[in-house]
Amino acid sequence: MALLQGKVCIVTGGAGSLGLASAAEFRRESGRVMLVDRDPAVLEAAVAKIGGPGGDIATCAADVASTEGTKRYIDETVSRWGKIDVLFSNAGISGVVAPVTEYPEDVFDAVMAVNVRASFLACKYALPQMNDGGSILITASVVGVTSDPGICAYATSKHAVIGLMRTVAKEAAGRNIRCNVIAPGPIDNGFQLEIEKGITAATGRDGTKLLDSIIPLGRHARAEEIARMVLFHASDLGSFTTGSVLMADGGMHI
């Protein structure tokens, strides 16, 4: 039997590389996937990349940092397929690269809204609509357990979701709902490239090459590699893992 046979799954940040790669894995394993992102046209193009429309996939354009947007994508999922089995809170933004003393306050607030508030809202409103035995996954980052100069908003937000995850893991354990954080290192995608442009501007060194030089495996991840970890812990294969920070960083944190 497929790993997610008939399971109802939500993926936020669904049009990005990791969200889309994870949705493709869920779909291959017979899951039903609600893909959530801000732009309807981008969502439509994303669905086309992973096999096109079908009864096993739907989209919802929503501001994941708003209560109204969160309730909408959860309600649309439940009304279409029934209660939720997998919540992958993956939406995120990186902010800018700047010292704490120069960091724009509005950018800091925006990063915290998308990276932290959105995951809080997802857990708050999805948990009552989840089946017992389900799985919640939140995307953090290697800088959720480390940090570097210039990324105060991003690093703070990724540390914060680890605290959120550990709280939810304890609160939901009585229903056998697991909650874990996926902590990727650099992924070869457009989101990461924007971060590396900031690193290049701040240091005068090629940001991509700099990061590769400090990753023990010597390269960026492919989105599909991280998505396979997401699938493992979304499915019953990860049935005894909860409250964990699941590193997928090529050894960058060691």
Salt bridges, closest charged atoms under 4 A:
GLU25 OE2 - ARG28 NH2 3.13
ASP56 OD1 - ARG27 NH2 3.00
GLU68 OE2 - ARG72 NH1 2.45
ASP132 OD1 - ARG175 NE 2.75
GLU194 OE2 - LYS197 NZ 3.24
GLU196 OE2 - HIS220 NE2 2.50
ASP212 OD1 - HIS220 ND1 2.64
GLU225 OE2 - ARG219 NH2 2.81
GLU225 OE2 - ARG222 NH2 3.63
ASP249 OD2 - HIS253 ND1 2.71
